[in-house]
């Protein structure tokens, strides 16, 4: 039985009773009225259902009821019931905003179908309004959007750990917002006035990773005579963010462990180590305990990092947060692309409610951009679930890359930042998937 309200107005007692019973058997609960003026009093701007009314009635007729409903909210569906002689009148009424009309005698299944169509349309209208209201009501000063219990708990833990000024390990699936959590730990902590230095451990250049992290003394590295401070030394006084630490080569992990334990860094070729005063926040897209068991991560480094751990929940664990986030992201995209008239349709609504978002918040943001630009679904095959896993992975990667290129209008640098992958990896994937950045560049005529 649907919870959406249905108002049925008919002055013929027998027809009114029979129609309401037929709707009830179809799982559609209707409230019956013999007079249109009384029915109109039950309609408000937040009315989530549909009005079905006869046209020929004493006092207030169906067309007057239609006008009264439209004055309250022109997007409330009104279905007219008319005799054969009033068909032309009903057609004119549809031009004026009526949702549908049926001629007497009508088949029950035709009425049920018309009501279900109108209810589905009204549900989309209500959802669009709710999305916009949620987006407008979101606190711009609170970057972690969502009111689900996991998010309330996450915000509480961040506040506690931030003030403690301790090293923290942030774990969570790809796209959940681990980097944002790390940034909040810095902003809300006592080092907020000092720099936050971010190092993407998965993108450290081969052969230069040690130099990037630890720096080097003068005349100790080929092709340069000057000394260089590494990222660790540069973050002294502030926070060092080691993003995707699960991707850090084992050879570097021993040196990092020394930094964490001794709070000093030894540049390549230097005679002695240099003290550093820093806080370390590391992020990992996998459970580091499993990486330790698999031999991909040092156990001693894991235990040093895991004194304070934060797990960022996946979007599928956050209830209705996806709806609120979508509204915020869609409004941001609408302002960016000057598309203030964006709306969701039934397919978009169903995806928001039932998709499990394997790419988490990042995937949701890209989807919001696609909806605003009117290209949602164009890159997603209808039968992706029937493909083998490698094909589904390729489809997902293609969708993410296309969405990021669409949002950046074909500029590669923002895509690298959005997807968090090295330039060579992006170009390799684009070549394999047949994607060209030039196809996404703005065409100004």
Buried (B, 14 or more C-beta within 10 A) or exposed (E): EBEBBBBBBBBBEEBBEEBBEBBEEBEBBBEBBBBBBEBBEEBEEEBBBBBBBBBBBEEBBBBBBBBBBBEEBEBBBBBBBBBEEBEEBBBEBBEEBBBBBBBBEBEBEEBBBBBBBBBBBBBBBBBBBBBBEBBEEBEEEEEBBBEBEBBEEBBEBBBEBBEBEBBBBBBBBBBBBBBBBBBBBBBBBEBEEBBBBBBBBBBBEEEEBBBBBBBBBEEBBEEEEEBBBBBBBBBBEBBBBBBBBBBBEEEBBEBBBBBBEEBBBBBBEBEEBBEBEBBBBBBBBBEBBEBBEEEBBBEEBBEBBBEBBBBBBBBEBBBEBBBBBBBBBBBBBBEEBEBEEBBBBEEBBEBBEEBEBBBBBBBBBBBBBBBBBEEBBEBBBEEEEEEEEEEBEBBBBBBBBBBBBBBBBBBBEBBBEBBBBBEEBBEEBBEEBEBEBEEBEEEEE
